[in-house]
Amino acid sequence: TPKLAIDMKASNNKISLPQSHLTPLQQSLLYLHFSTQAGAKKSCTIYQSFTVENLDTERLQSAWLKLVNTHEMLRASFTEEGNLLIGEVLSAYVIPTIPHTPIAIDNLLQQEFDLQKGPLFNIAISQENENKSWVHLNTNVLLADGKSLFLIYEQLFQLYKNLEAKIAISTDTFFRHLNTLSEGEGLSANATKYWNQRYSNLVATPAFKGLDQNKKGTKQRL
């Protein structure tokens, strides 16, 4: 989760960064979400659950609040033009409790994210029995890649054990990446054109070799 601190503009109490600071994966997901293509509003998410014995809910909420206020991307949202917005730090965060049933957990996973308002994660608690609780975290992949999310998981329970723990934020690699990017304005015409052509050329069949009934052998469909 990169710490964003350069080329930033204040807008509506949020920090705005141009589209050039987004990765190609972020650009493609934003294009799909804001396009009119079928299924575009569905989000690509990563779900993780944890079991905790004798959960201290207030301590967990304090740990999550500190984590959200430490990592700007956990306060991120996106404009339809493709700009990244970083929200202000929060004063409190209440983690909801849901029934410990498959239906309730599935409903949590099916909730759609509002990319323009945020947050782009869902966190909830369910209680299996008197002593055993589950923490559910469903995160939109626009916020972080898999490695970054494992860092979030690790730091969450590090803070849960000790709210005064110092958690590291790696920024060097991301800043080197930013310094190589050219300036951009929103979801630029070039980016929009690229992803429009890219997705319009995708075939509706799976990307595997399929048998061509008219010819011998196989052909690559994608």
KOLLUM-604026 format. One record per residue: residue number from 1; x, y, z of N, C-alpha, C, O in turn; residue in three letters. Coordinates in steps of 0.001 Angstrom, whole numbers, always signed. Atoms other than C-alpha are relative to their C-alpha. Last residue first. Layout:
% KOLLUM-604026
[NUM, [X, Y, Z], [X, Y, Z], [X, Y, Z], [X, Y, Z], Ala];
...
% end
This chain:
% KOLLUM-604026
[222, [-300, -1327, -515], [-6927, -15766, -27308], [+1503, +180, +7], [+1997, +1235, +406], Leu];
[221, [+1124, -900, +154], [-8523, -18645, -29151], [+296, +1420, +485], [-380, +2371, +94], Arg];
[220, [+34, -841, -1194], [-5322, -20566, -29715], [-1093, +1044, -169], [-1042, +1858, -1091], Gln];
[219, [-307, -1404, +241], [-5968, -23240, -32323], [-70, +756, +1307], [-802, +362, +2214], Lys];
[218, [+624, -966, -901], [-5935, -26976, -32206], [+380, +1399, -414], [+1303, +1612, -1200], Thr];
[217, [-840, -621, -1017], [-5222, -29821, -34602], [-800, +968, +854], [-2026, +889, +927], Gly];
[216, [-653, +943, -882], [-7039, -30591, -37799], [+828, +763, +1031], [+1308, +1869, +779], Lys];
[215, [-1392, +245, +312], [-9309, -27995, -39244], [+559, -1018, +963], [+26, -1215, +2055], Lys];
[214, [-213, -48, +1454], [-13018, -27426, -39485], [+1416, -306, -413], [+1694, -524, -1592], Asn];
[213, [+723, +1087, +647], [-13908, -28526, -35942], [+253, -44, -1499], [+57, -1088, -2121], Gln];
[212, [+635, -598, +1170], [-11204, -26332, -34413], [-666, -1129, -795], [+20, -2006, -1319], Asp];
[211, [-25, +803, +1203], [-10490, -27826, -30995], [-743, +711, -1118], [-1905, +1087, -956], Leu];
[210, [+1255, +696, +278], [-9861, -25226, -28365], [+81, -735, -1321], [+809, -327, -2226], Gly];
[209, [+0, +558, +1345], [-6648, -24017, -26776], [-1279, -802, -216], [-1634, -1658, +594], Lys];
[208, [-686, +1287, +85], [-7515, -22068, -23663], [-21, -462, -1445], [-823, +13, -2249], Phe];
[207, [-1294, -174, +651], [-8439, -18448, -23028], [+798, -1294, +20], [+1909, -1338, +549], Ala];
[206, [-1166, +46, -890], [-12070, -19166, -22263], [+1304, +69, -766], [+1365, -307, -1937], Pro];
[205, [-343, +1356, -426], [-14673, -18090, -24828], [+1222, +21, +908], [+1970, +999, +907], Thr];
[204, [+863, +394, -1105], [-16251, -14639, -25127], [+323, -1385, +538], [-246, -1809, +1544], Ala];
[203, [+1054, +920, +418], [-13427, -13285, -27229], [-780, -456, +1219], [-300, -346, +2348], Val];
[202, [+13, +1261, -733], [-11510, -10213, -26135], [-1148, -870, -489], [-2264, -391, -691], Leu];
[201, [-564, +1083, +807], [-11123, -7608, -28863], [+15, -1339, +726], [+377, -2359, +139], Asn];
[200, [+920, +257, +1108], [-13468, -5049, -27278], [+490, -1154, -864], [-293, -1750, -1604], Ser];
[199, [+1141, +797, -435], [-11509, -5375, -24051], [-987, -281, -1124], [-1700, -1283, -1082], Tyr];
[198, [-422, +1258, -621], [-8166, -4281, -25461], [-1198, -875, +344], [-1206, -2067, +35], Arg];
[197, [-399, +935, +1043], [-9583, -1681, -27831], [+338, -1363, +593], [+13, -2402, +19], Gln];
[196, [+1175, +226, +830], [-11438, +100, -25045], [+299, -1017, -1098], [-489, -1928, -1352], Asn];
[195, [+820, +1012, -676], [-8469, -385, -22731], [-1287, -273, -758], [-1821, -1379, -684], Trp];
[194, [-691, +1290, -111], [-6095, +1358, -25152], [-910, -1062, +599], [-1037, -2158, +53], Tyr];
[193, [-27, +627, +1326], [-8492, +4136, -26107], [+624, -1381, +82], [+137, -2331, -532], Lys];
[192, [+1366, +408, +322], [-9183, +4981, -22464], [-45, -742, -1336], [-714, -1767, -1465], Thr];
[191, [+322, +1146, -850], [-5469, +4992, -21647], [-1394, -524, -325], [-1605, -1734, -420], Ala];
[190, [-796, +1143, +439], [-4654, +7222, -24632], [-334, -1249, +807], [-448, -2342, +251], Asn];
[189, [+570, +507, +1253], [-7530, +9589, -23883], [+754, -1235, -480], [+152, -2178, -993], Ala];
[188, [-360, -695, +1227], [-6318, +9993, -20323], [-603, -660, -1233], [-1017, -1819, -1203], Ser];
[187, [-156, +1193, +806], [-8142, +8648, -17295], [+204, +488, -1432], [-754, +707, -2172], Leu];
[186, [+1125, +911, -72], [-7524, +11859, -15393], [+277, -1278, -761], [+1432, -1596, -1044], Gly];
[185, [+1196, -705, -462], [-4825, +14203, -16577], [-1177, -960, -49], [-1707, -1260, -1118], Glu];
[184, [+1250, +371, +650], [-1379, +12689, -16917], [-1148, +794, +577], [-1027, +1385, +1650], Gly];
[183, [+1167, -629, -590], [+2223, +13620, -16174], [-1248, -385, -793], [-1201, -519, -2016], Glu];
[182, [+266, -1316, +566], [+4823, +11109, -17292], [-1258, +568, +620], [-2066, -174, +1178], Ser];
[181, [+1262, -185, +716], [+5793, +8288, -15019], [-118, +1413, -565], [+326, +2383, +49], Leu];
[180, [-181, +378, +1399], [+9373, +7442, -14113], [-1251, +262, -837], [-1232, +98, -2057], Thr];
[179, [-932, -924, +644], [+9334, +9360, -10830], [+222, -323, -1468], [+716, +517, -2220], Asn];
[178, [+669, -1269, +304], [+6219, +7510, -9764], [+914, +937, -782], [+472, +1648, -1685], Leu];
[177, [+959, +223, +1083], [+7969, +4135, -10050], [-677, +1304, -394], [-835, +1583, -1583], His];
[176, [-818, +155, +1205], [+10916, +5309, -7967], [-907, -206, -1207], [-633, +298, -2297], Arg];
[175, [-430, -1329, +406], [+8356, +6537, -5435], [+898, -61, -1242], [+816, +809, -2109], Phe];
[174, [+1118, -702, +625], [+6706, +3121, -5356], [+410, +1388, -475], [+1, +1823, -1551], Phe];
[173, [+244, +553, +1320], [+9992, +1337, -4739], [-1108, +752, -725], [-1005, +1027, -1921], Thr];
[172, [-1091, -279, +925], [+10952, +3633, -1872], [-289, -493, -1417], [-126, +257, -2380], Asp];
[171, [+355, -997, +1021], [+7627, +3732, -41], [+1036, +110, -1114], [+728, +651, -2176], Thr];
[170, [-1022, -3, +1038], [+7538, +817, +2427], [-419, +953, -1117], [-1509, +817, -1672], Ser];
[169, [+603, -320, +1289], [+5409, +1617, +5474], [+1127, +83, -1024], [+2003, +941, -917], Ile];
[168, [-822, -567, +1066], [+6438, -6, +8748], [-834, +273, -1247], [-1810, -423, -1528], Ala];
[167, [+155, +779, +1223], [+4225, -522, +11736], [+687, +723, -1148], [+572, +1938, -1310], Ile];
[166, [-347, -804, +1165], [+5249, +714, +15165], [-77, -885, -1236], [+569, -1931, -1305], Lys];
[165, [-1015, +557, +891], [+3427, -1112, +17945], [+233, +924, -1192], [-704, +1531, -1710], Ala];
[164, [-1105, -946, +94], [+1531, +1083, +20382], [+1087, -490, -943], [+2106, +178, -1117], Glu];
[163, [+433, -1192, +727], [-1732, -791, +19851], [+1098, +1034, -165], [+985, +1926, -1005], Leu];
[162, [-633, -1156, -634], [-28, -4041, +20878], [-333, +1249, -807], [+247, +1480, -1868], Asn];
[161, [-755, +446, -1168], [-1643, -7410, +20221], [+584, +1172, +769], [+676, +1144, +1996], Lys];
[160, [+980, +568, -930], [-4286, -5940, +17923], [+693, -477, +1285], [+148, -347, +2381], Tyr];
[159, [+596, -1099, -760], [-1580, -3798, +16353], [-1036, -513, +1003], [-1197, +54, +2084], Leu];
[158, [-1101, -567, -770], [+395, -6873, +15292], [-521, +1139, +874], [-150, +1254, +2042], Gln];
[157, [-93, +788, -1222], [-2908, -8437, +14323], [+1215, +365, +836], [+1262, +83, +2033], Phe];
[156, [+1234, -81, -765], [-3616, -5682, +11840], [+123, -759, +1316], [-233, -234, +2371], Leu];
[155, [-48, -1197, -834], [+31, -5456, +10765], [-1266, +153, +839], [-1213, +679, +1951], Gln];
[154, [-1021, +151, -1036], [+85, -9034, +9549], [+0, +1191, +948], [+90, +1029, +2165], Glu];
[153, [+445, +1028, -950], [-3190, -8738, +7674], [+974, -101, +1175], [+573, -136, +2338], Tyr];
[152, [+1119, -555, -754], [-2114, -5449, +6067], [-475, -1000, +1059], [-694, -633, +2213], Ile];
[151, [-598, -949, -934], [+1233, -6959, +5030], [-1086, +616, +882], [-891, +781, +2086], Leu];
[150, [-551, +831, -1067], [-668, -9875, +3510], [+723, +868, +1028], [+750, +534, +2213], Phe];
[149, [+1090, +397, -879], [-2661, -7281, +1617], [+491, -910, +1121], [+0, -827, +2247], Leu];
[148, [+334, -1116, -876], [+490, -5696, +236], [-1105, -384, +972], [-1095, +38, +2128], Ser];
[147, [-1064, -144, -987], [+1690, -9023, -1131], [-313, +1115, +990], [-56, +981, +2187], Lys];
[146, [+22, +1062, -992], [-1653, -9688, -2818], [+1049, +149, +1084], [+760, -69, +2261], Gly];
[145, [-190, +1329, +568], [-1870, -6344, -4577], [+53, -1027, +1134], [-72, -679, +2308], Asp];
[144, [-1310, +603, -261], [-3399, -3253, -3047], [+104, -1339, -710], [-905, -1972, -1021], Ala];
[143, [-746, -577, -1114], [-6296, -855, -3152], [+1410, -536, +113], [+2332, +209, +445], Leu];
[142, [-493, -1326, +383], [-7760, -1570, -6595], [+889, +591, +1091], [+1723, +1452, +810], Leu];
[141, [-1390, +85, +417], [-7914, -5218, -5502], [+538, +1326, -540], [+1735, +1447, -800], Val];
[140, [-70, -237, +1437], [-11105, -4458, -3568], [+1466, +29, -425], [+2287, +678, +224], Asn];
[139, [-682, -1203, +474], [-10832, -5950, -100], [-17, +81, -1515], [+260, -902, -2202], Thr];
[138, [+118, +89, +1456], [-13021, -8403, +1807], [+492, +1314, -584], [-44, +2376, -268], Asn];
[137, [-487, -1190, +701], [-12057, -8833, +5455], [-27, -254, -1501], [+676, -1126, -2012], Leu];
[136, [+122, +125, +1458], [-13877, -11225, +7795], [+458, +1307, -649], [+21, +2388, -255], His];
[135, [-142, -1330, +591], [-12870, -11569, +11457], [+29, -192, -1517], [+865, -925, -2044], Val];
[134, [-612, -91, +1320], [-14175, -14749, +13063], [+44, +1469, -422], [-907, +2223, -214], Trp];
[133, [+547, -977, +945], [-14933, -15319, +16718], [+769, -49, -1309], [+1890, -552, -1376], Ser];
[132, [-642, -63, +1320], [-14404, -18231, +19106], [-732, +969, -923], [-1935, +843, -1154], Lys];
[131, [-1417, -361, -61], [-15097, -18060, +22840], [+636, +268, -1363], [+1666, +938, -1439], Asn];
[130, [-283, -947, -1083], [-18882, -18076, +23225], [+1434, +495, -7], [+1696, +1633, +383], Glu];
[129, [+477, +445, -1302], [-19454, -19685, +19837], [+442, +1009, +1058], [+917, +2094, +723], Asn];
[128, [+364, +1406, +182], [-19077, -18953, +16135], [-554, -600, +1290], [-1548, -1326, +1274], Glu];
[127, [-345, +784, -1185], [-19145, -15185, +16528], [-510, -1423, -164], [-1715, -1664, -246], Gln];
[126, [+1062, +958, -313], [-19041, -13061, +13383], [+482, -875, +1150], [+1680, -1119, +1294], Ser];
[125, [-274, +1016, -1015], [-17039, -9887, +12869], [-1207, -931, +86], [-2353, -482, +49], Ile];
[124, [+1094, +348, -901], [-16998, -7612, +9843], [+452, -1098, +951], [+1459, -1769, +725], Ala];
[123, [-511, +767, -1127], [-14647, -5817, +7462], [-1149, -236, +965], [-1930, +676, +1239], Ile];
[122, [+1031, +350, -965], [-15659, -4629, +4011], [+649, -829, +1094], [+1286, -1843, +806], Asn];
[121, [-167, +1245, -750], [-13150, -2837, +1821], [-1246, -203, +860], [-1965, +745, +1174], Phe];
[120, [-79, +1101, +953], [-13148, -137, -818], [+370, -1301, +703], [+1118, -2126, +178], Leu];
[119, [-1295, +669, +99], [-14323, +2595, +1525], [-62, -1189, -952], [-1141, -1687, -1275], Pro];
[118, [-769, +792, -932], [-15342, +4318, -594], [-810, -294, +1249], [-1944, +172, +1349], Gly];
[117, [+194, -411, -1389], [-17278, +7154, -2217], [+921, -746, +962], [+1404, -167, +1935], Lys];
[116, [-83, -1450, -98], [-16439, +7081, -5921], [-169, +511, +1430], [+135, +1669, +1716], Gln];
[115, [-1370, -461, +223], [-15554, +3382, -6046], [+134, +1496, +195], [+1225, +1981, +497], Leu];
[114, [+183, -1279, +681], [-18866, +2407, -4469], [+1379, +631, -158], [+1919, +1210, +785], Asp];
[113, [-744, -1156, -488], [-18152, -1221, -3610], [-332, +1232, -837], [-403, +1156, -2063], Phe];
[112, [-758, -715, +1020], [-20754, -3896, -4239], [+674, +1232, +609], [+114, +1893, +1484], Glu];
[111, [+203, -1446, -51], [-21802, -6183, -1407], [+886, +696, -1021], [+2088, +440, -1088], Gln];
[110, [+727, -464, +1178], [-21654, -9804, -2556], [-248, +1506, -7], [-710, +2053, -1008], Gln];
[109, [-866, +97, +1181], [-18926, -10805, -108], [-672, +543, -1253], [+5, +961, -2192], Leu];
[108, [-1136, -907, -176], [-20885, -9561, +2895], [+861, +25, -1250], [+1306, +1087, -1687], Leu];
[107, [+528, -1352, +218], [-24020, -11288, +1618], [+1098, +1044, +142], [+1132, +2029, -596], Asn];
[106, [+132, -173, +1449], [-22006, -14509, +1364], [-543, +1379, -332], [-114, +1997, -1307], Asp];
[105, [-1355, -197, +514], [-20983, -14140, +5019], [-39, +213, -1508], [+692, +1051, -2036], Ile];
[104, [-466, -1320, -428], [-24592, -13644, +6076], [+1387, +300, -546], [+1663, +1424, -966], Ala];
[103, [+757, -1029, +716], [-25784, -16618, +4005], [+499, +1393, +356], [+677, +2230, -529], Ile];
[102, [-467, -120, +1389], [-23019, -18930, +5231], [-704, +1119, -763], [-84, +1820, -1562], Pro];
[101, [+703, +920, +901], [-23965, -18190, +8859], [+536, +180, -1412], [+1003, +1267, -1755], Thr];
[100, [-1005, +956, +492], [-22068, -16585, +11733], [-710, -1088, -807], [-812, -2240, -385], His];
[99, [+230, +1380, -438], [-24477, -13683, +12043], [+1064, -932, -587], [+1551, -727, -1699], Pro];
[98, [+975, +693, +842], [-22906, -10271, +11375], [-226, -1401, +558], [+622, -1909, +1291], Ile];
[97, [+89, +1424, -316], [-21120, -7827, +13685], [-1106, -618, -845], [-2207, -74, -930], Thr];
[96, [+1308, +626, -236], [-20157, -4426, +12315], [+125, -1484, +346], [+1094, -2149, -19], Pro];
[95, [+56, +1220, +803], [-16689, -2889, +12802], [-1326, -704, +284], [-1590, -1060, +1433], Ile];
[94, [+769, +1055, -648], [-17029, +673, +14105], [-80, -1193, -943], [-572, -1065, -2064], Val];
[93, [+481, +987, +965], [-14336, +3135, +13076], [-690, -1119, +765], [-115, -1706, +1682], Tyr];
[92, [+501, +1232, -597], [-13382, +6360, +14826], [-410, -956, -1113], [-662, -538, -2243], Ala];
[91, [-47, -153, -1451], [-11639, +9698, +14218], [-469, -1267, +706], [-135, -1485, +1871], Ser];
[90, [+1256, +223, -697], [-10795, +8966, +10601], [+180, +169, +1502], [+1261, -65, +2042], Leu];
[89, [-93, +1003, -1052], [-7930, +10411, +8583], [-1319, -63, +758], [-2054, +922, +828], Val];
[88, [-616, -453, -1239], [-8906, +12389, +5504], [+47, -1134, +1015], [-662, -2132, +878], Glu];
[87, [+828, -662, -991], [-9646, +10701, +2204], [+765, +408, +1241], [+1903, -12, +1454], Gly];
[86, [-349, +515, -1318], [-7193, +9914, -596], [-775, +793, +1041], [-602, +2007, +1146], Ile];
[85, [+226, -921, -1109], [-8585, +10414, -4098], [+333, -688, +1309], [-45, -1840, +1525], Leu];
[84, [-46, +642, -1310], [-7259, +8669, -7222], [-150, +1047, +1083], [+571, +2045, +1091], Leu];
[83, [-896, -577, -999], [-8261, +10130, -10562], [-140, -722, +1335], [-1224, -1171, +1708], Asn];
[82, [-1159, +829, -275], [-9761, +7876, -13226], [+976, +580, +994], [+2071, +45, +1164], Gly];
[81, [-1061, -358, +953], [-12212, +10280, -14828], [+1273, -799, +251], [+2226, -711, -523], Glu];
[80, [+332, +645, +1264], [-15038, +8505, -12990], [+1033, +310, -1074], [+1170, -428, -2049], Glu];
[79, [+973, -742, +789], [-13341, +9542, -9774], [-264, -742, -1298], [+511, -1611, -1699], Thr];
[78, [-398, -359, +1357], [-11657, +7031, -7507], [-1105, +798, -681], [-2290, +531, -480], Phe];
[77, [+1159, +99, +888], [-11651, +6314, -3780], [+452, +504, -1362], [+1562, +1019, -1499], Ser];
[76, [+18, -421, +1396], [-8877, +5695, -1278], [-1382, -128, -627], [-2197, -961, -229], Ala];
[75, [+965, -1098, +18], [-8956, +5607, +2522], [-209, +509, -1432], [-639, +1643, -1639], Arg];
[74, [+1202, +520, -650], [-7286, +2192, +2742], [-1071, +1081, +119], [-2208, +797, +496], Leu];
[73, [+789, +731, +984], [-4818, +3539, +175], [-1244, -630, +614], [-2191, -938, -110], Met];
[72, [+911, -862, +743], [-3651, +6131, +2700], [-895, -771, -960], [-2044, -387, -1177], Glu];
[71, [-116, +306, +1430], [-2155, +3488, +4988], [-1040, +791, -785], [-2235, +507, -701], His];
[70, [-1417, +99, +366], [-1619, +4829, +8515], [+176, -194, -1495], [+1058, +416, -2100], Thr];
[69, [-582, -1342, -32], [-5152, +6088, +9169], [+1486, -2, -357], [+2047, +1042, -691], Asn];
[68, [+623, -801, +1066], [-6628, +2782, +8029], [+623, +1390, -49], [+853, +1931, -1130], Val];
[67, [-500, +514, +1277], [-4167, +834, +10212], [-540, +829, -1162], [+202, +1175, -2081], Leu];
[66, [-1385, -444, +142], [-4874, +2969, +13259], [+581, -440, -1332], [+1358, +288, -1949], Lys];
[65, [+3, -1449, +181], [-8605, +2484, +12800], [+1418, +517, -207], [+1660, +1338, -1092], Leu];
[64, [+381, -250, +1391], [-8128, -1268, +12349], [+1, +1497, -302], [+431, +1911, -1378], Trp];
[63, [-1097, +446, +859], [-6192, -1535, +15625], [-306, +292, -1465], [+561, +755, -2206], Ala];
[62, [-1088, -974, -158], [-8749, +563, +17496], [+1170, -359, -901], [+1801, +520, -1488], Ser];
[61, [+422, -1231, +671], [-11578, -1581, +16110], [+1083, +1068, +90], [+1315, +1795, -876], Gln];
[60, [-93, +240, +1441], [-9724, -4744, +17128], [-386, +1250, -774], [+269, +1592, -1759], Leu];
[59, [-1429, -19, +353], [-9209, -3394, +20642], [+184, -220, -1497], [+1038, +412, -2119], Arg];
[58, [-464, -1384, -74], [-12902, -2560, +20933], [+1475, +105, -374], [+1882, +1049, -1050], Glu];
[57, [+499, -765, +1144], [-13874, -6018, +19712], [+515, +1436, -1], [+913, +1952, -1045], Thr];
[56, [+257, -1303, -604], [-11691, -7938, +22176], [-392, +940, -1144], [+473, +1457, -1851], Asp];
[55, [-242, -1245, +717], [-11963, -11438, +20713], [-371, +1227, +826], [-1448, +1287, +1418], Leu];
[54, [+313, -1061, -966], [-11866, -14361, +23124], [+280, +1391, -575], [+1043, +2171, -5], Asn];
[53, [+558, +468, -1263], [-10182, -16666, +20600], [-198, +1198, +935], [+683, +2046, +1081], Glu];
[52, [-591, -638, -1177], [-9717, -15230, +17139], [-693, -537, +1242], [-1921, -555, +1321], Val];
[51, [+660, +396, -1245], [-10320, -16947, +13800], [+763, +609, +1176], [+1994, +648, +1184], Thr];
[50, [-904, +394, -1080], [-9290, -15126, +10650], [-831, -424, +1206], [-1876, +162, +1485], Phe];
[49, [+626, +65, -1322], [-11026, -14591, +7313], [+1004, -547, +1005], [+1904, -1310, +656], Ser];
[48, [-785, +733, -978], [-9651, -13409, +3961], [-749, +7, +1323], [-1325, +1027, +1702], Gln];
[47, [+642, +235, -1288], [-11417, -12223, +822], [+921, -835, +897], [+1551, -1792, +447], Tyr];
[46, [-717, +1071, -696], [-9720, -10666, -2196], [-605, -122, +1395], [-659, +851, +2147], Ile];
[45, [-341, -136, -1409], [-11897, -8624, -4511], [+832, -1185, +488], [+892, -2239, -145], Thr];
[44, [-951, +1086, -214], [-12549, -7942, -8188], [+542, +163, +1422], [+1164, +1178, +1736], Cys];
[43, [-1363, -294, -427], [-15599, -5724, -8284], [+822, -1272, +105], [+296, -2350, +384], Ser];
[42, [-474, +994, -938], [-18776, -6113, -10276], [+1474, +255, +316], [+2266, +588, -566], Lys];
[41, [+103, -522, -1362], [-19903, -2860, -11868], [+453, -1013, +1046], [+621, -656, +2212], Lys];
[40, [-1091, -924, -298], [-18606, -3874, -15298], [-17, +467, +1447], [+1030, +802, +2000], Ala];
[39, [-771, +454, -1143], [-20801, -6947, -15449], [+1080, +949, +445], [+1887, +615, +1312], Gly];
[38, [+722, +870, -926], [-21995, -6116, -18929], [+923, -463, +1113], [+2054, -885, +869], Ala];
[37, [-33, +1413, +323], [-20020, -3291, -20507], [-719, -822, +1067], [-782, -432, +2233], Gln];
[36, [+1373, +507, +50], [-21177, +253, -19871], [-37, -1488, -320], [-1106, -2046, -569], Thr];
[35, [+505, +179, +1365], [-17777, +1472, -18757], [-1418, -547, +72], [-1936, -811, +1157], Ser];
[34, [+722, -1184, +453], [-17090, +2861, -15286], [-488, -99, -1443], [-1132, +821, -1947], Phe];
[33, [+1033, -404, -950], [-16153, -448, -13683], [-848, +1142, -549], [-2073, +1120, -424], His];
[32, [+1097, +967, -5], [-14326, -1868, -16685], [-1142, +457, +899], [-2314, +305, +553], Leu];
[31, [+674, -84, +1297], [-12234, +1264, -17128], [-1200, -942, -33], [-2285, -566, -477], Tyr];
[30, [+820, -1214, -5], [-11453, +1349, -13421], [-767, +140, -1310], [-1937, +523, -1315], Leu];
[29, [+1141, +249, -873], [-10303, -2269, -13515], [-926, +1223, +63], [-2149, +1086, +86], Leu];
[28, [+919, +920, +678], [-8100, -1610, -16556], [-1233, -261, +847], [-2341, -328, +315], Ser];
[27, [+639, -661, +1136], [-6498, +1493, -15027], [-1046, -909, -645], [-2155, -471, -950], Gln];
[26, [+989, -933, -527], [-5845, -278, -11734], [-744, +695, -1130], [-1963, +853, -1070], Gln];
[25, [+1103, +790, -543], [-4152, -3153, -13555], [-1088, +906, +555], [-2272, +668, +316], Leu];
[24, [+852, +480, +1099], [-2067, -714, -15642], [-1178, -836, +497], [-2268, -746, -66], Pro];
[23, [-626, +1097, +723], [-865, +909, -12394], [-895, -410, -1161], [-2078, -68, -1173], Thr];
[22, [+639, +1292, -164], [-2198, +4280, -11369], [+744, -1054, -800], [+1335, -765, -1840], Leu];
[21, [-535, +650, -1182], [-13, +7367, -10938], [-663, -1336, +281], [-373, -1957, +1303], His];
[20, [-1322, +536, +329], [-648, +8488, -14517], [+627, -709, +1188], [+1582, -1468, +1020], Ser];
[19, [+73, +1381, +445], [-4332, +8805, -13573], [+1371, -595, -274], [+1533, -1811, -174], Gln];
[18, [+414, +261, +1376], [-3679, +12034, -11670], [+93, -1474, -357], [+748, -2255, +335], Pro];
[17, [-1149, +294, +835], [-3559, +12216, -7868], [-468, -321, -1399], [-1523, -933, -1565], Leu];
[16, [+247, +532, +1330], [-6141, +13897, -5651], [+1313, -217, -745], [+2191, +645, -744], Ser];
[15, [-1209, -195, +795], [-5939, +14409, -1901], [-202, -691, -1337], [-579, -1862, -1382], Ile];
[14, [-716, +1219, +351], [-9316, +14778, -220], [+1245, +370, -801], [+1354, +1479, -1325], Lys];
[13, [-540, +630, -1192], [-11059, +17562, +1673], [+684, -1332, -287], [+895, -2133, +623], Asn];
[12, [+1123, +476, -796], [-13029, +18446, -1450], [+467, -812, +1205], [-30, -1908, +1465], Asn];
[11, [+1286, -183, +662], [-9871, +18696, -3574], [-1091, -611, +861], [-1090, -1818, +1106], Ser];
[10, [+1132, +87, -932], [-6284, +19073, -2368], [-1288, +279, -751], [-1368, +1244, -1511], Ala];
[9, [+823, -1199, +7], [-3705, +18365, -5063], [-1187, -194, +940], [-1848, -1232, +909], Lys];
[8, [+1356, +149, -502], [-866, +15858, -4794], [-728, +1340, +3], [-119, +2383, +243], Met];
[7, [+901, -394, +1082], [+2248, +15715, -6933], [-1461, -101, +426], [-2306, -537, -356], Asp];
[6, [-525, -951, +966], [+4073, +13906, -4123], [-1037, +260, -1086], [-1915, -567, -1333], Ile];
[5, [-382, -1277, -606], [+3092, +12222, -849], [+575, +986, -1001], [+1140, +1999, -589], Ala];
[4, [+13, -980, +1064], [+1347, +8957, -1549], [+291, +1379, +563], [-448, +1880, +1411], Leu];
[3, [+258, -1250, -707], [+2287, +6181, +849], [+158, +1118, -1016], [+1261, +1360, -1507], Lys];
[2, [-939, -1115, +101], [+1969, +3026, -1223], [-407, +1202, +824], [-1595, +1490, +968], Pro];
[1, [+851, -1185, +0], [+0, +0, +0], [+886, +1235, +0], [+1448, +1576, +1041], Thr];
% end
